[in-house]
Amino acid sequence: MDKYIVEPQTKAIQNYGLEILSVFHNICEANELKYILDFGTLLGAVRHQGFIPWDDDIDVAMPRKDFEKFKVIADEQLPKSLFLQTHQTDPNYYNCIAKIRIPNSQYTEKAMQYFDIIHGPWLDIFVYDNKYDEKDKEAEKQRLYNKQRQFYPLLMQALVSDPSKHHTFIQKILKNNLRSIIIKSQQKPERGFLMRYLDVKYNRLNRLIKKAPKKNQSGEMITYTFPIPSESAEKGLRLNIDHFNHRKLQNFEEKQFYIPTDYHQILVDRYGKYQELPPFEERKSNHHWKDR
């Protein structure tokens, strides 16, 4: 494979992520909770036996029932240096992806810097729910889900500072006004209209997600974490209960963590020819970090 020089900041954030993953793995082992590496971390484990060199976060997957158990024990078993972040533990955090963060690091993601939340490098927990056996029910659920889920990503996209883009004077004014609204809306004792609006949307979405069936015939599971624009895009967000039941330990940065035994089809669905490296200009993180 082509050699790639890992930037010092990226390496530091990767080390934080590996620290979180090690703690998470040990807690899951001690409490018989199932998880597997997911998305870019799964790809890195298979292709690089560690991080994708330009990646800077950790992705894991858990079935809903295991995640609910993890939430209960996390308060006691996570070390004080780590923080399980959900909307319940951090009220201004509206992402559907639960995170475990190192809050006292020097790094903040630029897209989130205007939110009054716990910041720092993280591990993403993608929670998988059973799909409906009836296709019409699942399609309706996903349609409603997408409608609920659209606003927050748009808000994040509007706040991302991408140095490659040249904003017009009007765009800069609009972005600065949006930042001011967000900052003021979070102030206590009364949360502003934007936070109240997000509260309503998040609570509706959470109730919708929890309506997923407890069992299904096919064993198909899906993470209702991103908007699902099409059936082909949905393939990248699906797993099967067998992926959690049939696991193996895989080398990852001189440690070992769980991946599904049948990882090949997952990676094909998500990345196509996953053993091939992307063009050099595409080898960059999706996150933009700043020092505090």
C-alpha positions as CSV (number, residue, x, y, z in Angstrom):
1,M,0.0,0.0,0.0
2,D,1.1,3.6,-0.6
3,K,2.8,5.2,2.3
4,Y,1.0,7.9,4.1
5,I,2.4,10.2,6.7
6,V,0.0,10.7,9.6
7,E,-0.2,14.3,10.8
8,P,0.8,14.8,14.5
9,Q,-2.6,16.1,15.4
10,T,-4.4,13.2,13.7
11,K,-2.0,10.7,15.6
12,A,-2.8,12.4,18.9
13,I,-6.5,12.1,18.3
14,Q,-6.2,8.5,17.2
15,N,-4.3,7.7,20.4
16,Y,-7.2,9.2,22.4
17,G,-9.7,7.1,20.4
18,L,-7.7,3.9,21.0
19,E,-7.7,4.6,24.7
20,I,-11.5,5.0,24.7
21,L,-12.0,1.8,22.6
22,S,-9.8,-0.2,25.0
23,V,-11.9,0.8,28.0
24,F,-15.2,0.2,26.1
25,H,-14.0,-3.2,25.0
26,N,-13.1,-4.2,28.6
27,I,-16.5,-3.1,29.9
28,C,-18.3,-5.0,27.2
29,E,-16.3,-8.1,27.9
30,A,-16.9,-7.9,31.7
31,N,-20.6,-7.5,31.2
32,E,-21.2,-9.8,28.3
33,L,-22.3,-7.0,26.0
34,K,-22.0,-7.5,22.2
35,Y,-20.3,-5.0,19.9
36,I,-18.4,-5.0,16.7
37,L,-16.2,-2.4,14.9
38,D,-18.2,-0.5,12.3
39,F,-17.8,1.8,9.3
40,G,-14.3,3.3,8.9
41,T,-12.9,1.5,12.0
42,L,-14.0,-1.9,10.5
43,L,-12.4,-1.0,7.2
44,G,-9.2,0.1,9.0
45,A,-9.1,-3.1,11.0
46,V,-9.4,-5.3,7.9
47,R,-7.3,-3.2,5.4
48,H,-4.7,-1.6,7.8
49,Q,-4.9,-3.7,11.0
50,G,-5.5,-0.4,12.7
51,F,-6.7,3.1,11.8
52,I,-7.1,4.3,8.3
53,P,-4.1,6.6,8.4
54,W,-6.2,9.8,7.8
55,D,-9.2,8.7,10.0
56,D,-9.5,10.3,13.4
57,D,-12.5,8.7,15.2
58,I,-13.7,5.2,16.3
59,D,-16.9,3.6,15.2
60,V,-18.6,0.7,16.9
61,A,-22.0,-1.0,16.5
62,M,-24.2,-2.4,19.2
63,P,-27.7,-4.0,19.2
64,R,-30.3,-1.8,20.9
65,K,-30.7,-4.2,23.9
66,D,-26.9,-4.2,24.6
67,F,-26.7,-0.5,24.3
68,E,-29.5,0.1,26.8
69,K,-27.6,-2.2,29.3
70,F,-24.4,-0.3,28.6
71,K,-26.1,3.0,29.4
72,V,-27.1,1.7,32.8
73,I,-23.7,0.5,33.8
74,A,-21.6,3.3,32.1
75,D,-22.1,5.7,35.0
76,E,-20.4,3.3,37.4
77,Q,-17.9,1.5,35.2
78,L,-16.6,4.3,32.9
79,P,-13.6,6.0,34.4
80,K,-14.1,9.6,35.5
81,S,-11.8,10.6,32.6
82,L,-14.5,9.5,30.1
83,F,-18.1,10.8,29.5
84,L,-21.0,9.0,27.8
85,Q,-22.7,11.6,25.7
86,T,-26.4,11.4,24.8
87,H,-29.1,14.0,24.8
88,Q,-30.0,12.8,28.3
89,T,-26.5,13.3,29.7
90,D,-25.7,16.5,27.7
91,P,-29.0,18.4,27.0
92,N,-27.6,20.5,24.1
93,Y,-26.3,17.5,22.3
94,Y,-28.8,16.3,19.7
95,N,-26.9,13.8,17.6
96,C,-28.5,10.3,17.5
97,I,-25.1,8.8,17.7
98,A,-24.1,8.2,21.3
99,K,-20.4,9.1,22.0
100,I,-17.9,8.3,24.6
101,R,-15.6,11.4,24.9
102,I,-12.4,12.4,26.6
103,P,-13.6,15.8,27.8
104,N,-10.4,17.3,29.0
105,S,-8.3,17.1,25.8
106,Q,-7.3,20.1,23.9
107,Y,-9.3,19.3,20.8
108,T,-12.7,20.6,19.7
109,E,-14.5,19.7,16.5
110,K,-15.0,23.0,14.6
111,A,-18.6,22.1,13.5
112,M,-19.6,21.7,17.1
113,Q,-17.6,24.6,18.7
114,Y,-20.7,26.9,19.0
115,F,-22.7,24.3,21.0
116,D,-22.5,24.3,24.8
117,I,-21.7,20.6,25.1
118,I,-18.9,18.4,26.2
119,H,-16.2,18.4,23.6
120,G,-13.1,16.3,22.8
121,P,-12.1,13.2,20.9
122,W,-14.7,10.4,20.8
123,L,-15.9,6.9,20.1
124,D,-19.2,6.7,18.1
125,I,-21.7,4.1,19.2
126,F,-24.1,3.2,16.3
127,V,-27.1,1.5,17.8
128,Y,-28.9,-1.0,15.5
129,D,-32.6,-1.8,15.7
130,N,-34.6,-4.6,14.2
131,K,-36.4,-3.8,10.9
132,Y,-40.0,-4.4,10.3
133,D,-40.8,-7.6,8.4
134,E,-43.5,-5.7,6.6
135,K,-41.8,-3.6,3.9
136,D,-44.6,-1.0,3.9
137,K,-44.2,-0.4,7.6
138,E,-40.5,-0.1,7.4
139,A,-40.8,2.3,4.4
140,E,-43.2,4.5,6.3
141,K,-41.1,4.5,9.4
142,Q,-38.0,5.5,7.4
143,R,-40.0,8.2,5.6
144,L,-41.1,9.7,8.9
145,Y,-37.6,9.2,10.4
146,N,-36.0,11.1,7.5
147,K,-38.4,14.0,7.9
148,Q,-37.5,14.2,11.6
149,R,-33.8,13.9,11.1
150,Q,-33.1,16.5,8.4
151,F,-32.8,19.7,10.3
152,Y,-29.8,18.8,12.6
153,P,-27.4,17.8,9.8
154,L,-28.3,20.9,7.9
155,L,-27.5,23.0,10.9
156,M,-24.2,21.3,11.3
157,Q,-23.4,21.7,7.6
158,A,-24.2,25.4,7.9
159,L,-21.7,25.8,10.7
160,V,-18.8,23.9,9.3
161,S,-15.9,26.2,8.5
162,D,-14.5,24.8,5.3
163,P,-11.4,26.8,4.2
164,S,-11.7,25.5,0.7
165,K,-15.0,27.4,0.2
166,H,-15.1,31.1,-0.5
167,H,-18.3,32.5,1.0
168,T,-19.9,35.7,-0.3
169,F,-20.4,38.6,2.0
170,I,-24.1,37.7,2.4
171,Q,-23.3,34.1,3.2
172,K,-20.8,35.2,5.9
173,I,-23.4,37.4,7.5
174,L,-26.0,34.6,7.5
175,K,-23.5,32.2,9.0
176,N,-22.5,34.6,11.7
177,N,-26.1,35.3,12.6
178,L,-26.8,31.6,12.8
179,R,-23.9,31.2,15.2
180,S,-25.2,34.0,17.4
181,I,-28.7,32.5,17.5
182,I,-27.3,29.1,18.6
183,I,-25.1,30.6,21.3
184,K,-27.8,32.8,22.7
185,S,-30.4,30.1,22.5
186,Q,-28.4,27.9,24.8
187,Q,-28.1,30.4,27.6
188,K,-29.8,29.6,30.9
189,P,-32.2,29.8,32.7
190,E,-34.4,29.9,29.6
191,R,-33.4,28.0,26.5
192,G,-34.2,29.8,23.3
193,F,-36.6,28.8,20.6
194,L,-34.0,26.9,18.6
195,M,-33.1,24.6,21.5
196,R,-36.8,24.1,22.3
197,Y,-37.4,23.2,18.6
198,L,-34.6,20.7,18.6
199,D,-35.9,19.2,21.9
200,V,-39.3,18.5,20.3
201,K,-37.7,17.0,17.2
202,Y,-35.3,14.9,19.1
203,N,-37.9,13.5,21.4
204,R,-40.3,12.6,18.5
205,L,-37.4,11.0,16.7
206,N,-36.4,9.0,19.8
207,R,-39.9,7.7,20.3
208,L,-40.1,6.8,16.6
209,I,-36.8,4.8,16.8
210,K,-38.0,2.9,19.9
211,K,-41.0,1.6,18.0
212,A,-38.8,-0.8,16.1
213,P,-39.9,-4.4,16.6
214,K,-38.3,-6.5,19.3
215,K,-37.9,-9.4,16.9
216,N,-38.1,-10.1,13.2
217,Q,-37.9,-13.1,10.9
218,S,-35.0,-12.0,8.8
219,G,-32.6,-10.8,11.5
220,E,-32.1,-7.6,9.5
221,M,-31.1,-4.6,11.6
222,I,-30.6,-0.9,10.7
223,T,-29.1,2.1,12.4
224,Y,-31.5,5.0,12.2
225,T,-28.6,7.4,12.6
226,F,-28.4,9.2,9.2
227,P,-31.1,10.1,6.8
228,I,-31.8,7.2,4.4
229,P,-32.3,8.7,1.0
230,S,-32.6,5.5,-1.0
231,E,-32.7,1.7,-0.9
232,S,-29.1,1.6,-2.2
233,A,-27.9,4.0,0.5
234,E,-29.7,1.9,3.1
235,K,-27.5,-1.1,2.3
236,G,-24.6,0.8,4.0
237,L,-26.6,1.2,7.2
238,R,-27.7,-2.5,7.6
239,L,-26.4,-5.4,9.6
240,N,-27.8,-8.7,10.6
241,I,-28.1,-10.1,14.1
242,D,-25.7,-12.8,13.0
243,H,-23.0,-10.2,12.6
244,F,-23.2,-9.7,16.4
245,N,-23.6,-13.4,17.2
246,H,-20.6,-14.5,15.0
247,R,-17.6,-12.4,15.8
248,K,-13.9,-12.7,16.0
249,L,-11.0,-10.8,17.5
250,Q,-9.1,-8.7,15.0
251,N,-5.7,-7.0,15.4
252,F,-6.1,-3.3,15.6
253,E,-3.0,-1.1,16.5
254,E,-1.4,-4.0,18.4
255,K,-4.6,-4.7,20.3
256,Q,-7.6,-6.9,19.5
257,F,-11.2,-5.9,19.1
258,Y,-14.3,-7.6,17.7
259,I,-15.3,-7.6,14.1
260,P,-18.0,-9.7,12.4
261,T,-16.7,-13.0,11.0
262,D,-18.5,-12.3,7.8
263,Y,-17.1,-8.8,7.3
264,H,-16.5,-8.9,3.6
265,Q,-20.1,-8.3,2.4
266,I,-20.5,-5.4,4.8
267,L,-17.4,-3.7,3.4
268,V,-18.5,-4.3,-0.2
269,D,-21.9,-2.8,0.5
270,R,-20.4,0.3,2.1
271,Y,-17.2,0.8,0.1
272,G,-17.2,-1.4,-3.0
273,K,-13.6,-2.4,-3.7
274,Y,-12.6,-1.7,-0.2
275,Q,-9.0,-3.0,-0.5
276,E,-8.2,-0.3,-2.9
277,L,-7.0,3.0,-1.5
278,P,-8.9,6.2,-2.6
279,P,-7.1,8.8,-4.7
280,F,-4.5,10.8,-2.6
281,E,-6.6,14.0,-2.7
282,E,-9.5,12.1,-1.0
283,R,-7.3,10.9,1.9
284,K,-8.5,13.3,4.6
285,S,-10.6,13.4,7.7
286,N,-14.3,14.4,7.6
287,H,-13.7,16.3,10.8
288,H,-12.1,19.7,11.3
289,W,-10.4,20.1,14.6
290,K,-9.2,23.2,16.5
291,D,-7.2,23.6,19.7
292,R,-9.0,25.1,22.6
